Amino acid sequence: MIRRDVHDRADIWFIKEDGSNFGEVIEDLLGVITGEGFRVLDQFVDPNEASRMVRSGRLMPRPDSPGANELVSAARSFIAEQARSDHLSAER
C-alpha cells in the first residue's frame, strides 16, 4: 500500500519525500526535545510526581485505565521499597 496522505499539522513531524524540509523538521524536533521533552522526562525521576501525573490525566488520557493503574502501582511499590531500604540503612 502506498500512502498518499498529507501531513500538514504542527503536531506531526513529517519529512517531505524530496527531503526539502529535513533541516526545518530536525531543528524543530531538537527544540521541542530540549525545551519541553527533557523537562517532562525529569518529572519521571520522582515516582510521586509520576503517580500524580497519571492520576491527574496529564500523563495518560485515562487515569483509571489498567495501564495507568499499573504505573501508579509500580511507583508506589518503588517508593515503599526505597523507604524500607532507607530504614535499613539508618539502622546500620
C-alpha positions as CSV (number, residue, x, y, z in Angstrom):
1,M,0.0,0.0,0.0
2,I,1.4,3.4,-0.9
3,R,0.5,6.2,1.4
4,R,-0.6,9.5,-0.2
5,D,-1.8,11.3,2.9
6,V,-0.6,14.9,3.6
7,H,0.8,15.8,6.9
8,D,0.3,19.5,7.3
9,R,-0.1,19.6,11.1
10,A,2.1,21.3,13.6
11,D,2.0,18.3,16.0
12,I,3.4,15.8,13.5
13,W,7.0,15.8,12.2
14,F,6.8,14.8,8.5
15,I,9.7,14.9,6.1
16,K,8.7,15.6,2.6
17,E,9.6,12.9,0.0
18,D,12.2,15.2,-1.6
19,G,13.7,16.0,1.9
20,S,13.4,19.7,1.3
21,N,12.1,20.3,4.9
22,F,14.6,18.0,6.6
23,G,16.6,20.7,8.3
24,E,13.5,22.5,9.5
25,V,12.0,19.3,10.9
26,I,15.2,18.4,12.8
27,E,15.6,21.9,14.1
28,D,12.0,21.9,15.4
29,L,12.4,18.4,16.8
30,L,15.5,19.3,18.7
31,G,13.9,22.5,20.0
32,V,10.9,20.6,21.4
33,I,13.1,17.8,22.9
34,T,15.5,20.3,24.7
35,G,12.8,22.9,25.5
36,E,10.0,20.6,26.6
37,G,10.9,17.0,26.4
38,F,13.7,16.9,29.0
39,R,11.6,18.9,31.4
40,V,8.8,16.3,31.2
41,L,11.2,13.4,31.5
42,D,12.8,15.0,34.6
43,Q,9.4,14.6,36.3
44,F,9.7,10.8,36.0
45,V,12.7,10.8,38.3
46,D,10.3,11.3,41.1
47,P,7.9,8.4,41.4
48,N,5.5,10.5,43.5
49,E,5.3,13.1,40.6
50,A,4.8,10.4,38.0
51,S,2.0,8.9,40.1
52,R,0.4,12.4,40.4
53,M,0.7,12.9,36.7
54,V,-1.1,9.7,35.9
55,R,-3.9,10.3,38.4
56,S,-4.4,13.8,37.1
57,G,-4.6,12.7,33.5
58,R,-1.5,14.7,32.5
59,L,0.4,11.6,31.6
60,M,-2.3,9.3,30.3
61,P,-5.7,10.2,28.8
62,R,-7.5,7.7,31.1
63,P,-6.2,7.8,34.7
64,D,-8.4,4.8,35.6
65,S,-7.1,2.6,32.8
66,P,-5.3,-0.7,33.5
67,G,-2.0,0.7,32.2
68,A,-2.4,3.8,34.4
69,N,-3.2,1.7,37.5
70,E,-0.2,-0.5,36.8
71,L,2.1,2.5,36.5
72,V,0.8,4.0,39.8
73,S,1.2,0.6,41.5
74,A,4.8,0.3,40.3
75,A,5.5,3.9,41.5
76,R,4.0,3.1,44.9
77,S,6.0,-0.2,45.2
78,F,9.2,1.7,44.3
79,I,8.5,4.3,46.9
80,A,7.8,1.6,49.6
81,E,11.0,-0.3,48.7
82,Q,13.0,2.9,48.9
83,A,11.6,3.6,52.3
84,R,12.4,0.1,53.5
85,S,15.9,0.4,52.1
86,D,16.4,3.8,53.7
87,H,15.1,2.5,57.0
88,L,17.5,-0.5,56.9
89,S,20.4,1.8,56.1
90,A,19.6,4.1,59.0
91,E,19.6,1.1,61.4
92,R,23.1,0.1,60.5
